[in-house]
Amino acid sequence: MNFLINDSSFLEVRKLNVGEFSASFSEGVAFASTRKIEYSQIDYIVLSDANQLTIGVGTTRYTLGINPKNETHMQAVRILVQKALATVRHRMPEANML
């Protein structure tokens, strides 16, 4: 179960791959660097009105555009939120009220 959001252009690579146990974010020009993101590391997830998805990990922000009409993109966002929320509930049982 892997879902890919590809927001790459001709010159810039920007991808989010949402998997079973972690996500990976790739970005760069010409040569992309990839960062593995454990769901338990995620501090926040924001989806803006301009369809920009931002994932906060510590002081680092990962941002890419999504297409809300693309079911794969929306499924990836749903899985990302569910997995991140599950780790919060595991670490903080009182968060089950969310």
C-alpha positions, 0 to 999 in steps of 0.5 A, a space after each residue: 500500500 503505497 500512495 504517491 503524490 507527485 508535484 514535480 515540474 520540468 526543473 524541480 522534483 517534489 514527491 511524497 510517498 505514503 507507505 505502511 510504516 513511514 512516508 518519504 519526501 523527495 525534493 530538489 533540482 536535477 538530483 532529488 534528495 529523499 528524507 524518510 519520515 516516520 509517522 511518529 516524527 510528524 508534529 503537524 499536517 496542514 492542507 491550505 486553501 491553495 491545495 498545498 500540503 505541509 508536513 512539519 517535522 521538528 523545525 523542518 517543513 515539507 510542502 507540496 501541491 496536491 490535486 483534490 480531484 485526484 483520488 490517489 492524492 486524497 487517499 495519500 492525505 487520508 492515510 498520512 493523517 490516520 497514521 500520524 494520528 494513530 502515533 499521537 493516540 499511542 503516545 498520548 492516550 487522552 488524544 483519543 478524544 480527537 
